[in-house]
Amino acid sequence: MVNFQGRIRPEFWHLYEDLQPDVWYDIEPLWTGSTTRRLDMADKRVARLKTPWGHTSLRAEYLDIRKRPRGRAEMESSAEQIT
């Protein structure tokens, strides 16, 4: 399950013009179950965003990051598992 979302900060949008600065994208691990953080060659943290056309990797410092809000569908499936 995806726990965090990120959106490109407006000052870095020119580097990733295919990302919209007002859209929150899910941040996904490199592979299922991965808990390690990834660094680029400059020793900066890298985030992997799930986009409608695939995935985009970029420096985490270029993003605003938030906890993923729970949607109605997730809340309903959680309630079904409890009952």
N, C-alpha and C positions, 0 to 999 in steps of 0.2 A: 504494500500500500504506500502511496505517495504521501509524505507528511509535510512537505514544504513546497512553496511556489515562489517564483521570482519573476520580476519584470525588469526590462532594461531601463537604466536610468537615462533621462533625456540627454544628458551631456555625452553619453556614449552611443546614442542611437545611430550616429553616422558610421560607426564601425560595423553595425549589424542592421542594415536597413530593412531586412526581411522581418525583423521583430518589431512589433508595435509597442511603444512605450506605455500605453494605457491597458495592455493585456497582461494578465497574470498567467504564466506557464508553469506546469508541474515540473519540479526538479526531480530527476530520477537518478538512481545509482548506475554505475557502469554496467553491472549485471545484477541479477536477482540475488539478494542476500548480502550484497557488498556493503560493508560498513566503514571502509577506509576512505580517507579523503584523497583526492587526486591533486597533484601539483604539476604545473607546467615547467618548462626548462628554466624559467626565471624564479622558480620556487614560489609561485603564486597559486592560490586555490582555484580550482576549475570546477564549474558547475555544468551539468548536462541538462538542458531544457528539452522537454517533449513538446514538439510543435505539430501543427496539423500536417506538415509535409515531412516529418521525420524527427531527428534530434539535432540540436545545435549545442556545441561546447564553447564556453567562454569563461573569462575570469569572473570569479564570484564577486569581486569588488565592483564590477560593472552593473550589479543587480541590486534592487531592493528585494529583500527576502522576508517572507512571512510564513507563519504556520498555515497550512491548508485549511480553509474553513470547511466544516462538516456540512455537506449538502443534505437535502431532504432524503434522497435515495439512500445515502449512507446511514442516516439516522434510522430509517425504516428497516434496513437490513440488520442493523445492530439490535433493534428491538425484537426482530424475529428470532435472532440467535439466542436472546435472553429467555424468551418465552418457550 
